[in-house]
Amino acid sequence: MSEASGAPRAHPVPDEAALRAFILTRLPADPAHDIAHVERVVANARRIAAAEGADLAIVIPAAWLHDCVSYPKNHPDRALSSRHAAALASDWLRDQGTPPERLAAISHAIAAHSFSAGITAETLEARVVQDADRLEAIGAIGIARCLMVGGALGRPLYRTDDPFCDNREPDDQRFSIDHFYRKLFHVGETLHTDTARREAAHRVAFMRAFLAQLGAETGQAPPTD
């Protein structure tokens, strides 16, 4: 922990059993956005908040509720998911007695977590939640989630004549591995906190090792850069 960040700010954190019970009623039928995903985001957010000095009373409820509305990737309102999640979470938290001064901060952290929403994370807490969720896109978990989503959408694993996008632009609407090159290898560039960036470097290294093994098994080596 840096001297500048200090300990996480100590305010009462909403009851996590209640947060978990509520999100269980709201999760989509999507194996990449199940309760295990939510629990990992909460764990990521807790670790990052502890290192960066963020307010857990904002970070924890936002992490639990960030996917309380989550439209499928091919849904026309996909880019609105996080805004709708923020609105629903605010209504529920208000009913649970969350102080009004916290609701706006939690709502912003939820709304800003999404790639597709394009909302700038304006607070440390929003940056922590965004980083915690984006770490889920990379590493072993990121590979598994990418392939689960691709399978659900009927996308083949890779393009057989150029699996690693050596001589073409990535097309992740058609091939799952293309998503590595289109988006996932760039996730680290979007992270805000030093804690998350260090973790991202380890996860991306694992992903490149996975592609090297895939290349060995298919007889087509991936690029080394």
Buried (B, 14 or more C-beta within 10 A) or exposed (E): EEEEBEEBBEEEBBEEEBBBEBBEEBBBEBBBBBEEBBBBBBEBBBBBBBBBBBBBBBBBBBBBBBBBBBBBBEEEEBBBBBBBBBBBBBEBBEEEEBEEEBBEBBBBBBBBBBBEBEBEBEBBBBBBBBBBBBBBBBBEBBBEBBBBBBEBEEBEBBBEEEBBBEEEEBBBEEBBBBBBBBBBBEBBEBBBBEBBBEBBEEBBEEBBEBBBEBBEEBEBBBEEE
